[in-house]
Amino acid sequence: MRAAGLDALILHKAQNIAYLSGFNPIIQSHLMALILPTEGEGTLIVHALRERHARTEAAVSDIRLYGRWGKARPIGSSLFEAVRIVLGERHLEAACLGFERDHLPVGLYEELRAALPGCRLVDAGSILSQARAVKLPEELALIRAAARLADHGMEAVLRTLPARPREIDVAQRAEIAMRELWMRDYPGEELVDFGSTEGGIFSALWCYVLAGDHMNCYADCASARPIRDGDLVMSVIWTACRGYHAENERTAGVGPMRPEQLRAFDVVLEARDAALPALRPGQTCAGVYAAARDVFVAHGFGDALPGRIGHGIGLGAHEPPSLGPGEEIVLEPGMVLSFEPAIRIGELGGVQHSDTVVITDGGCEFLTHTQGGRLLFP
């Protein structure tokens, strides 16, 4: 912040507020703000409705309220009135403030500008993404828990597929298995994600299953479509522990496979093997992508390249950096990524295995451990 000439950050994005304060209200129906000066403690501003939750969970001791609810004592009727009051107390009425340009909609930006006419607003997105990219040990522990839950769900998927159920049956079995593990081994953890202004996410243990050509939707709800002989089936599991995500994806073949499908399996596995040594400190994201791309091109899939073969994971299920072409971000120990080389082969579906990995001093460590290779069920 000092290097960027900032006097303070003013943040509204729930993931960034959770990163710097520890508080996730789950439902984002009332805006929040975190004011973090370069000197001194930060101030968390929440709606009066969220007071008890914030005081119970936030690591920030200076919590201010706005709005009316019960016997709470707000300092302002609106969020931006409270922001103006806090900045005045901190003598920051004419400060240079870092804000989240990639997050604030135009309407809220205009409200912020109107409330702080003497301040200069500077985009601080790169500061926040750089800080969040390298995980602390405490963050990594939560991702490990999320990864274990994801593995448990994928094991249920692989047990269920041979019976040729419907997509929705497979997804349900996986989610039940993960919830049972939650109750047994993680009853004290909040397995939540970040909601929106229109709702909350109180259970972040998800699985969706896409068979055959349905796989070309990439992300869609599991349906009542039955899994049939000759289908490639992609199962995607996302989990979150206190907002920290893990991802586990597997493609399996059910029944007799066509030569094109087996070839797709082999090429994706070869691309994974080629790119894996590049997942190490000092390598660029583009370099990791290039190692996989060269395999796809060599086998005639140059016109069906994936846009990227992975992405950052943390408080976002998809966050920087991106393992794609032109991405010159250099990998560092502590970065957590999905690793997911993939190809699609039209109506026959495609192949995509995805694992959650962390960059270590000597390479990378897999945090998800589901078996890979050619997953075929006769």
ZAMARDO-28435 format. One line per field, with one value per residue (C-alpha): residue number from 1; x, y, z; residue in three letters. Coordinates in nm, 3 decimals. Example, Ala and Ser with C-alpha at 12.3 -4.5 7.8 and 13.67 -1.06 7.14 Angstrom:
<pts>
pos: (1  2);
xx: (1.230  1.367);
yy: (-0.450  -0.106);
zz: (0.780  0.714);
code: (Ala  Ser);
</pts>
This chain:
<pts>
pos: (1  2  3  4  5  6  7  8  9  10  11  12  13  14  15  16  17  18  19  20  21  22  23  24  25  26  27  28  29  30  31  32  33  34  35  36  37  38  39  40  41  42  43  44  45  46  47  48  49  50  51  52  53  54  55  56  57  58  59  60  61  62  63  64  65  66  67  68  69  70  71  72  73  74  75  76  77  78  79  80  81  82  83  84  85  86  87  88  89  90  91  92  93  94  95  96  97  98  99  100  101  102  103  104  105  106  107  108  109  110  111  112  113  114  115  116  117  118  119  120  121  122  123  124  125  126  127  128  129  130  131  132  133  134  135  136  137  138  139  140  141  142  143  144  145  146  147  148  149  150  151  152  153  154  155  156  157  158  159  160  161  162  163  164  165  166  167  168  169  170  171  172  173  174  175  176  177  178  179  180  181  182  183  184  185  186  187  188  189  190  191  192  193  194  195  196  197  198  199  200  201  202  203  204  205  206  207  208  209  210  211  212  213  214  215  216  217  218  219  220  221  222  223  224  225  226  227  228  229  230  231  232  233  234  235  236  237  238  239  240  241  242  243  244  245  246  247  248  249  250  251  252  253  254  255  256  257  258  259  260  261  262  263  264  265  266  267  268  269  270  271  272  273  274  275  276  277  278  279  280  281  282  283  284  285  286  287  288  289  290  291  292  293  294  295  296  297  298  299  300  301  302  303  304  305  306  307  308  309  310  311  312  313  314  315  316  317  318  319  320  321  322  323  324  325  326  327  328  329  330  331  332  333  334  335  336  337  338  339  340  341  342  343  344  345  346  347  348  349  350  351  352  353  354  355  356  357  358  359  360  361  362  363  364  365  366  367  368  369  370  371  372  373  374  375  376  377  378);
xx: (0.000  0.279  0.461  0.144  0.108  -0.211  -0.323  -0.585  -0.792  -1.170  -1.309  -1.657  -1.597  -1.690  -1.389  -1.144  -1.316  -1.302  -0.934  -0.844  -1.098  -1.204  -1.573  -1.812  -2.179  -2.273  -2.572  -2.455  -2.796  -2.650  -2.327  -2.019  -1.700  -1.356  -1.133  -0.771  -0.520  -0.148  -0.111  -0.332  -0.616  -0.884  -1.252  -1.527  -1.862  -2.166  -2.542  -2.689  -2.859  -2.513  -2.371  -2.378  -2.235  -1.955  -1.857  -1.852  -1.630  -1.434  -1.069  -1.115  -1.212  -1.331  -1.675  -1.919  -2.283  -2.518  -2.892  -3.163  -3.222  -3.339  -3.141  -2.824  -2.650  -2.552  -2.325  -2.510  -2.826  -2.640  -2.312  -2.153  -2.257  -2.080  -1.777  -1.756  -1.773  -1.498  -1.268  -1.323  -1.224  -0.907  -0.833  -0.857  -1.109  -0.857  -0.678  -0.564  -0.786  -0.737  -1.066  -1.184  -1.251  -1.317  -1.590  -1.792  -2.087  -2.123  -2.403  -2.204  -1.894  -2.092  -2.224  -1.870  -1.744  -2.030  -1.970  -1.595  -1.550  -1.211  -1.057  -0.867  -0.966  -0.702  -0.757  -0.601  -0.705  -0.350  -0.241  -0.523  -0.483  -0.108  -0.157  -0.429  -0.239  0.016  -0.157  -0.058  -0.037  -0.374  -0.536  -0.372  -0.508  -0.863  -0.802  -0.666  -0.990  -1.194  -0.981  -1.038  -1.412  -1.389  -1.197  -1.464  -1.735  -1.546  -1.498  -1.879  -1.907  -1.676  -1.865  -2.197  -2.117  -2.091  -2.464  -2.552  -2.777  -2.898  -2.668  -2.867  -2.833  -2.454  -2.448  -2.677  -2.463  -2.154  -2.316  -2.461  -2.118  -1.955  -2.219  -2.176  -1.800  -1.873  -2.091  -1.839  -1.502  -1.568  -1.873  -1.711  -1.627  -1.846  -1.849  -1.982  -1.918  -1.984  -2.338  -2.469  -2.701  -2.988  -2.898  -2.648  -2.453  -2.476  -2.344  -2.062  -2.044  -2.140  -2.130  -2.259  -2.242  -2.254  -2.268  -2.196  -2.275  -2.411  -2.043  -2.017  -2.228  -1.918  -2.119  -2.481  -2.704  -2.707  -3.019  -3.242  -3.050  -2.948  -2.585  -2.558  -2.299  -2.051  -2.078  -1.788  -1.906  -1.751  -1.812  -1.719  -1.690  -1.633  -1.606  -1.528  -1.420  -1.474  -1.483  -1.158  -1.215  -1.094  -1.176  -1.180  -1.295  -1.282  -1.395  -1.490  -1.591  -1.892  -1.923  -1.741  -1.544  -1.482  -1.123  -1.163  -1.264  -0.971  -0.736  -0.871  -0.804  -0.447  -0.372  -0.507  -0.306  0.007  -0.055  -0.087  0.240  0.414  0.287  0.334  0.714  0.648  0.431  0.718  0.853  1.006  0.799  0.545  0.182  0.223  0.510  0.290  0.021  0.274  0.391  0.036  -0.042  0.255  0.115  -0.230  -0.084  0.145  -0.156  -0.370  -0.581  -0.442  -0.788  -0.947  -0.710  -0.845  -0.833  -0.632  -0.533  -0.592  -0.649  -0.596  -0.812  -0.865  -1.144  -1.261  -1.332  -1.174  -0.918  -0.581  -0.345  -0.463  -0.261  -0.312  -0.126  0.032  0.006  0.353  0.280  0.560  0.463  0.564  0.555  0.216  0.013  -0.284  -0.412  -0.644  -0.456  -0.691  -0.568  -0.874  -1.009  -1.357  -1.434  -1.781  -2.085  -1.866  -1.791  -1.436  -1.188  -1.098  -0.930  -0.881  -0.684  -0.609  -0.235  -0.010  0.325  0.606  0.974  1.066  0.764  0.403  0.196  -0.141  -0.408  -0.671  -0.582  -0.853  -0.717  -0.658  -0.558  -0.808  -1.115  -1.317  -1.616  -1.709);
yy: (0.000  0.243  0.157  0.244  0.574  0.469  0.604  0.332  0.065  0.084  -0.257  -0.389  -0.730  -1.004  -1.224  -0.940  -0.840  -1.201  -1.222  -0.916  -0.941  -1.306  -1.219  -1.366  -1.283  -1.552  -1.347  -1.024  -0.856  -0.556  -0.398  -0.397  -0.195  -0.250  0.053  -0.049  0.237  0.194  0.276  0.141  -0.108  -0.150  -0.070  -0.306  -0.144  -0.373  -0.336  -0.345  -0.675  -0.837  -0.702  -1.023  -1.231  -0.984  -0.945  -1.323  -1.402  -1.097  -1.057  -0.678  -0.524  -0.189  -0.276  0.001  -0.025  0.148  0.116  0.031  -0.308  -0.377  -0.203  -0.159  0.178  0.271  0.563  0.634  0.552  0.433  0.255  0.553  0.791  0.556  0.540  0.920  0.936  0.676  0.842  1.172  1.017  0.885  1.225  1.061  1.300  1.391  1.056  0.845  0.537  0.202  0.050  -0.253  -0.120  -0.470  -0.529  -0.211  -0.159  0.188  0.287  0.206  0.372  0.690  0.673  0.627  0.923  1.142  1.045  1.115  1.423  1.507  1.163  1.027  0.671  0.439  0.084  -0.160  -0.482  -0.594  -0.541  -0.761  -1.037  -1.058  -1.084  -1.349  -1.559  -1.689  -1.876  -1.863  -2.194  -2.125  -2.075  -2.386  -2.592  -2.492  -2.578  -2.918  -2.984  -2.878  -3.107  -3.404  -3.348  -3.325  -3.653  -3.820  -3.702  -3.819  -4.163  -4.184  -4.081  -4.359  -4.614  -4.506  -4.478  -4.851  -4.898  -4.656  -4.429  -4.084  -3.783  -3.649  -3.978  -3.959  -3.596  -3.673  -3.964  -3.745  -3.460  -3.696  -3.855  -3.515  -3.404  -3.722  -3.658  -3.299  -3.418  -3.680  -3.507  -3.133  -3.047  -2.728  -2.590  -2.361  -2.516  -2.197  -1.984  -1.620  -1.528  -1.234  -0.943  -1.182  -1.488  -1.686  -2.011  -2.203  -2.536  -2.529  -2.901  -2.927  -3.188  -3.172  -3.455  -3.422  -3.725  -3.747  -3.436  -3.268  -3.225  -2.954  -2.726  -2.720  -2.607  -2.714  -2.883  -3.261  -3.383  -3.686  -3.807  -4.170  -4.265  -4.507  -4.741  -4.544  -4.227  -4.024  -3.876  -3.568  -3.522  -3.188  -3.133  -2.797  -2.758  -2.473  -2.465  -2.121  -1.989  -2.155  -2.373  -2.699  -2.858  -3.222  -3.325  -3.665  -3.806  -4.172  -4.393  -4.621  -4.928  -4.981  -4.676  -4.566  -4.526  -4.146  -4.146  -4.362  -4.144  -3.834  -3.998  -4.080  -3.733  -3.555  -3.783  -3.721  -3.345  -3.364  -3.557  -3.302  -2.998  -3.134  -3.070  -2.705  -2.659  -2.523  -2.193  -1.964  -2.097  -1.870  -1.964  -1.940  -2.187  -2.444  -2.397  -2.430  -2.770  -2.907  -2.723  -2.881  -3.227  -3.137  -2.990  -3.287  -3.521  -3.315  -3.124  -2.781  -2.659  -2.770  -2.620  -2.528  -2.158  -2.244  -2.554  -2.425  -2.126  -1.999  -2.124  -1.975  -1.755  -1.763  -2.084  -1.913  -1.644  -1.530  -1.652  -1.827  -2.109  -1.976  -1.831  -1.492  -1.515  -1.412  -1.435  -1.635  -1.922  -1.894  -2.137  -2.117  -2.055  -2.293  -2.385  -2.614  -2.831  -2.932  -2.996  -3.093  -3.144  -3.175  -3.407  -3.294  -3.513  -3.781  -3.545  -3.499  -3.568  -3.349  -3.447  -3.158  -3.156  -2.893  -2.843  -2.613  -2.487  -2.592  -2.502  -2.797  -2.833  -2.894  -3.106  -3.256  -3.171  -3.391  -3.757  -3.933  -4.194  -4.068  -4.235  -4.404  -4.439  -4.703  -4.900  -5.195);
zz: (0.000  0.084  -0.239  -0.432  -0.248  -0.070  0.265  0.312  0.142  0.125  0.039  -0.036  -0.196  0.050  -0.033  0.026  0.350  0.470  0.375  0.584  0.867  0.891  0.856  0.598  0.662  0.405  0.290  0.126  0.124  0.308  0.186  0.406  0.402  0.547  0.589  0.632  0.677  0.626  0.996  1.273  1.292  1.032  1.079  0.968  0.887  0.870  0.879  1.229  1.142  1.116  1.445  1.650  1.366  1.299  1.664  1.702  1.404  1.289  1.387  1.369  1.703  1.565  1.427  1.336  1.241  1.002  0.950  1.202  1.363  1.717  1.988  1.783  1.790  1.436  1.349  1.024  0.836  0.526  0.458  0.289  0.567  0.811  0.581  0.574  0.954  1.003  0.749  0.929  1.261  1.094  0.930  0.590  0.432  0.162  0.144  -0.146  -0.116  -0.287  -0.406  -0.606  -0.954  -1.092  -0.832  -0.776  -1.012  -1.158  -0.919  -0.607  -0.747  -0.801  -0.442  -0.314  -0.514  -0.392  -0.029  -0.047  -0.267  -0.120  -0.165  -0.462  -0.559  -0.706  -0.824  -0.573  -0.745  -0.822  -0.461  -0.335  -0.596  -0.536  -0.161  -0.191  -0.447  -0.195  0.086  0.451  0.642  0.806  0.466  0.326  0.615  0.522  0.156  0.261  0.449  0.146  -0.074  0.155  0.135  -0.244  -0.260  -0.047  -0.282  -0.590  -0.438  -0.411  -0.777  -0.892  -0.684  -0.834  -1.206  -1.293  -1.222  -1.507  -1.296  -1.396  -1.377  -1.083  -0.890  -0.913  -0.799  -0.505  -0.385  -0.391  -0.199  0.063  0.114  0.162  0.409  0.609  0.631  0.733  1.022  1.129  1.097  1.055  1.267  1.393  1.049  0.841  0.494  0.339  0.035  -0.044  -0.135  -0.335  -0.266  -0.340  -0.135  0.067  0.030  0.356  0.229  -0.025  -0.106  -0.470  -0.742  -1.096  -1.349  -1.729  -1.959  -2.331  -2.532  -2.215  -2.122  -2.389  -2.169  -1.942  -1.638  -1.598  -1.344  -1.336  -1.515  -1.529  -1.834  -1.779  -1.819  -2.110  -2.255  -2.461  -2.250  -2.126  -1.796  -1.634  -1.261  -1.106  -0.732  -0.568  -0.194  0.043  0.408  0.564  0.210  0.097  -0.208  -0.355  -0.689  -0.798  -1.146  -1.314  -1.647  -1.666  -1.956  -1.910  -2.130  -2.460  -2.570  -2.928  -3.047  -3.053  -2.688  -2.580  -2.783  -2.607  -2.271  -2.366  -2.504  -2.195  -1.966  -2.173  -2.158  -1.780  -1.756  -1.979  -1.789  -1.437  -1.418  -1.505  -1.195  -0.988  -0.854  -1.114  -1.405  -1.574  -1.608  -1.985  -1.966  -1.792  -2.057  -2.340  -2.215  -2.240  -2.564  -2.740  -2.666  -2.797  -3.115  -3.172  -3.162  -3.400  -3.147  -3.234  -3.339  -3.009  -2.752  -2.409  -2.327  -2.016  -1.820  -1.469  -1.245  -0.894  -0.608  -0.265  -0.138  -0.499  -0.687  -0.987  -0.914  -1.050  -1.175  -1.492  -1.651  -2.000  -2.299  -2.246  -1.866  -1.750  -1.375  -1.212  -0.984  -0.617  -0.324  -0.154  -0.468  -0.492  -0.838  -1.023  -1.275  -1.554  -1.908  -2.113  -2.464  -2.614  -2.906  -3.010  -2.950  -2.791  -2.501  -2.386  -2.111  -1.813  -1.489  -1.246  -0.922  -0.661  -0.616  -0.415  -0.542  -0.305  -0.284  -0.507  -0.737  -0.640  -0.403  -0.494  -0.238  -0.407  -0.439  -0.640  -0.879  -1.230  -1.554  -1.782  -1.562  -1.751  -1.626  -1.853);
code: (Met  Arg  Ala  Ala  Gly  Leu  Asp  Ala  Leu  Ile  Leu  His  Lys  Ala  Gln  Asn  Ile  Ala  Tyr  Leu  Ser  Gly  Phe  Asn  Pro  Ile  Ile  Gln  Ser  His  Leu  Met  Ala  Leu  Ile  Leu  Pro  Thr  Glu  Gly  Glu  Gly  Thr  Leu  Ile  Val  His  Ala  Leu  Arg  Glu  Arg  His  Ala  Arg  Thr  Glu  Ala  Ala  Val  Ser  Asp  Ile  Arg  Leu  Tyr  Gly  Arg  Trp  Gly  Lys  Ala  Arg  Pro  Ile  Gly  Ser  Ser  Leu  Phe  Glu  Ala  Val  Arg  Ile  Val  Leu  Gly  Glu  Arg  His  Leu  Glu  Ala  Ala  Cys  Leu  Gly  Phe  Glu  Arg  Asp  His  Leu  Pro  Val  Gly  Leu  Tyr  Glu  Glu  Leu  Arg  Ala  Ala  Leu  Pro  Gly  Cys  Arg  Leu  Val  Asp  Ala  Gly  Ser  Ile  Leu  Ser  Gln  Ala  Arg  Ala  Val  Lys  Leu  Pro  Glu  Glu  Leu  Ala  Leu  Ile  Arg  Ala  Ala  Ala  Arg  Leu  Ala  Asp  His  Gly  Met  Glu  Ala  Val  Leu  Arg  Thr  Leu  Pro  Ala  Arg  Pro  Arg  Glu  Ile  Asp  Val  Ala  Gln  Arg  Ala  Glu  Ile  Ala  Met  Arg  Glu  Leu  Trp  Met  Arg  Asp  Tyr  Pro  Gly  Glu  Glu  Leu  Val  Asp  Phe  Gly  Ser  Thr  Glu  Gly  Gly  Ile  Phe  Ser  Ala  Leu  Trp  Cys  Tyr  Val  Leu  Ala  Gly  Asp  His  Met  Asn  Cys  Tyr  Ala  Asp  Cys  Ala  Ser  Ala  Arg  Pro  Ile  Arg  Asp  Gly  Asp  Leu  Val  Met  Ser  Val  Ile  Trp  Thr  Ala  Cys  Arg  Gly  Tyr  His  Ala  Glu  Asn  Glu  Arg  Thr  Ala  Gly  Val  Gly  Pro  Met  Arg  Pro  Glu  Gln  Leu  Arg  Ala  Phe  Asp  Val  Val  Leu  Glu  Ala  Arg  Asp  Ala  Ala  Leu  Pro  Ala  Leu  Arg  Pro  Gly  Gln  Thr  Cys  Ala  Gly  Val  Tyr  Ala  Ala  Ala  Arg  Asp  Val  Phe  Val  Ala  His  Gly  Phe  Gly  Asp  Ala  Leu  Pro  Gly  Arg  Ile  Gly  His  Gly  Ile  Gly  Leu  Gly  Ala  His  Glu  Pro  Pro  Ser  Leu  Gly  Pro  Gly  Glu  Glu  Ile  Val  Leu  Glu  Pro  Gly  Met  Val  Leu  Ser  Phe  Glu  Pro  Ala  Ile  Arg  Ile  Gly  Glu  Leu  Gly  Gly  Val  Gln  His  Ser  Asp  Thr  Val  Val  Ile  Thr  Asp  Gly  Gly  Cys  Glu  Phe  Leu  Thr  His  Thr  Gln  Gly  Gly  Arg  Leu  Leu  Phe  Pro);
</pts>
